[in-house]
Amino acid sequence: MQAEHNIRKLLRVTGLVQGVGFRPTVYRLALERGLSGFVYNDAAGVGIELEGAPEAVGGFAAALEKDCPPLARIDSIRQSDLPPTGETGFRIVESRGGAVTTAITPDAATCLECARDMFTPGNRRYRYAFTNCTHCGPRFTITRALPYDRPQTSMAPFRMCPACEAEYGDPLDRRFHAQPNACPECGPHLELWSADGERIDCGDVIERALALIRGGSILAVKGLGGFHLVCDAENAAAVARLRARKKRSEKPLAVMAGSVASARSLVELSELEEKTLRSRARPIVLARKKPGCDARLPGVAPGLSELGVMLPYTPLHLLFFHEAAGRPDGVEWLERAIPLVVVMTSANPGGEPLVIGNREALKRLSPIADYLLVHNRDILIRCDDSVVRVVAGAPRMVRRARGYTPEAVPLAFGGRPVLATGPWLKSTACLTRGGEAFLSQHIGDLSNASSCRALELAVEHLERLLEIRPETVAHDLHPDFFSTQLALRIERERGIARYAVQHHRAHIAAVMAEHRIASSALGLALDGVGLGTDGSAWGGELLIVSPAGFERRAHLLALPLPGGDRAAREPWRMAASVLWALGRAGEIAQRFPSMPGSGAMARLIENPRLTGRTTSMGRLFDAASALLGLCLEQRDEATAAMRLESAAAGVSARAAGKAWEIAPDGTLSLLPLFERLLEVPNDPQAVAQASADFHEGLAQALADWLLETGPSGLPVCFGGGCFLNRRLTVRLLELLEARGIRPLLPSRVPPGDGGVALGQAWCALMAQREGVPGPGDVLRTGASFTKNQSR
């Protein structure tokens, strides 16, 4: 077609389209189609001006969607006509500023092509620990602000050498505008330090570091979003020493295996678990242990049926396993079993935030680590490893962070921007922009000043990255949480609206937000605890959540919570509560003779001024675990519940009669189910069977409760940390689906407290749309439990 018949269009592309090789893809497609024009990044995404034959211009959007780069996500392509200019050639031009409406991609695992570069002798990046391209590498953790260009990242101090500059400037190169692009000549480098900060001279840092690990040493290793504490997972003494120094006596440790073949020697992997393990996010995947796993990895995950395992996701990780494999050429070895498994646990001593700086690591990690493996590329944003468990046919987030943050959750509608400050445990923040919700990385429990400051920094970073100033701040109903106090301060300092959201309403609203439910839903919320509107500790709730508020339709039978927060740390106390409720308080002391205060527990329970009540399902799991002798005290959250579920692994439940009661007001009592546990002999096989039967009875009871008490016709949403229990969740879904009900579960965000901020934000947006933002949920009486009683 003649040039005078050419047309010109502007294409506006939104989504995850910066720093992912998007412009080179546009460039290549334009050249292939004989089109002229240019492409650029700006705050809204990517702009493309195209001129050429009508069929070539008209079909460009479809071709772009078909050839979308692996890390990119196209949300929309809007087209408008422009007058032809007669321009010839196609160019990539400089980024432009403006109001940010795009987003940055999460950090991504090293791609196969970069691994090939690293392990091909003679390649200039052979065994280079900072190899990356537009398809992989750091993004979120090195970025201060958008647009995503090198001066906005922690790579700004590293001036590229001529060879890297040539790659960076070649639109047909895989490293075109790869902002972290570097090589051994011009990029960051590794150093090995002693615990007192002395640099250790050695021929090959990786070779020496691996020798130290195999010799039983503990290393603090700087990664993408923070430091890890690393030791040989097969060295019992090293693992025990790491636990003692980190003061982590119970909580399972994650391990890194060099390949799927290596992981399969430790755990059973379904097709979906393997796919999740291999994904570009490379999360920790919780998978069932194989026989002999505990003997091979002593002390790593004692008393549990599952192990958290992940694959290497940075060049540095790959180098450890390459060294262990004998430095083979190429990448084929990445599919073979590799003789190395290491503990790879977050370096956050004492429950404080993840360590990210070299000098900070010397100060905080030297008492734990024997050596430090550091580098000189700054981590700007701390971001822990994500944890995933496949439940009911989908990956469910236990912890959402590296590899997923800050990818947005699309919403059913938008509104004025909302900031949600989250709960107390497993804290995250959430910021909305239009029809998207951006959840921060996992912060952790707000139990110390450092974690509180980390939440403030996460909020500041989200606002800066997205260039959003919220007009409403949403928060938990509990007045003493730091997250609530932060919201109050923001309201006061900025003069914006504030919206309080009851904890379990937020759990259900998070599921509604993910599934784009903008009307009403029936929610089953099961978790450890959250402050109810009546001032008591809730945790087993049937709610109807609507845009304007919520109704507490029914709840579990309220039981005594002896000692308040101590009951969460000492499951035997909830077992005592159950015994008291069953009229068997006289058995408390004889069942728990080693527990201090067991003889006086009945009197404590009977005193309403000293003992509040709770409807918490989490505390009922604790009680069952203690009654079966699996866990009387727990230093780490959910230990009792995990041991209870693990005990039932591989055991089929027996058919049994009804073991629950539903009162006329809808209250569900599980006391008959607990009564069956009281006669179980102290025998591992009997305990395993009892645990399986308990889970079955619980699923039957909840299904019956929901069917009898909940109104029909509404979508059903499941929220709360108890839904990470695979056995309970799968069986409950089976029972309900057999009756024609298909409940909704979250998968983009955690069902537990890590997703609460999303629910808070969604409640505020729905209230905005209804025109009733007001103060939100109201606490009708004073709180009867402290800020720490939130497990």
Secondary structure, 3 states (H helix, E strand, C coil): CCHHHCEEEEEEEEEECCCCCHHHHHHHHHHHCCCEEEEEEECCEEEEEEEECHHHHHCHHHHHHHCCCCCCEEEEEEEEEECCCCCCCEEECCCCCCCCCCCCCCCECCCHHHHHHHCCCCCCCCCCCCCCECCEECCHHHECCCCCCHHHECCCCCCCCHHHHHHHHCCCCCCCCCCCCCCCCCCCCEEEEECCCCECCCCCHHHHHHHHHHCCCCEEEECCCCEEEEEECCCHHHHHHHHHHHCCCCCCCCEEECCHHHHHCCECCCHHHHHHHHCCCCCEEEEEECCCHHHHCCCCCCCCCEEEEECCCCHHHHHHHHHHCCCCCCCHHHHCCCCCEEEEEECCHHHCCCCCCHHHHHHHHCCCCCEEEEECCCCCCCCCCCEEEEECCEEEEEECCCCCCCCCEECCCCCCCEEECCCCCCECCEEEECCEEEECCCCECCCCHHHHHHHHHHHHHHHHHHCCCCCEEEEECCCCCHHHHHHHHHHHHHCCEEEEECHHHHHHHHHHHHCCCCCCEEEEEEEEEEECCCCCEEEEEEEEEECCEEEEEEEECCEEECCCHHHHHCHHHHHHHHHHHCCCHHHHHHHCCCCCCHHHHHHHHHCCCCCEEECCHHHHHHHHHHHCCCCCCCCCCCHHHHHHHHHCCCCCCCCCCCCCEECCCCCEECHHHHHHHCCCCCCHHHHHHHHHHHHHHHHHHHHHHHHHHCCCCCCEEEECHHHHCHHHHHHHHHHHHCCCCCCECCCCCCCCHHHHHHHHHHHHHHHHHHCCCCCECCCCCCCCCCCCCCC
